[in-house]
Amino acid sequence: MANPKNQETNKPNFFIRMGRKLKDTFSELKRVTWPTFPKVVKSTCVVLVVVAAFLVVATGINYGLQKLLEVITNIGA
């Protein structure tokens, strides 16, 4: 029967494991296909347009609910 303490000593130390992990991470980053600058600009514009559209919708809902609350509070007065 193997001693659990012996299995622990076979594991490389923390710094070796972290070094291997960093090496794997950088090798993976080399294989990534990065987008071109025009594609990044186009995607950024799409995100900004979508955010602006949601801002308009949220503001419209907020305004409508505010007016509805004003009508409700004026009925009881």
Residue, then its C-alpha position, 0 to 999 in steps of 0.5 A: m500500500a502506497n504512503p500518501k505522503n510519498q505521493e505528495t513528494n512526487k508532485p513538483n513544487f509550486f514554482i515549477r507548476m506555475g512556470r508550466k502553467l504560464k508556459d502553457t498560457f503563452s503558447e495558447l495565446k500564440r495560437v489565438t487569431w486576433p481580430t483586425f483593427p477595422k473589425v474591432v472598430k466595427s464591433t465597438c460601434v455595434v456595441l455602442v449602438v445597442v447600448a444607446a438603443f437600450l438606453v432610449v428604451a429604458t429612459g422611455i419606460n422610466y418616463g412612462l412610469q413616472k407619468l403614470l405615477e403622477v396620474i395615479t397620485n393626482i387622482g386621489a388628491 
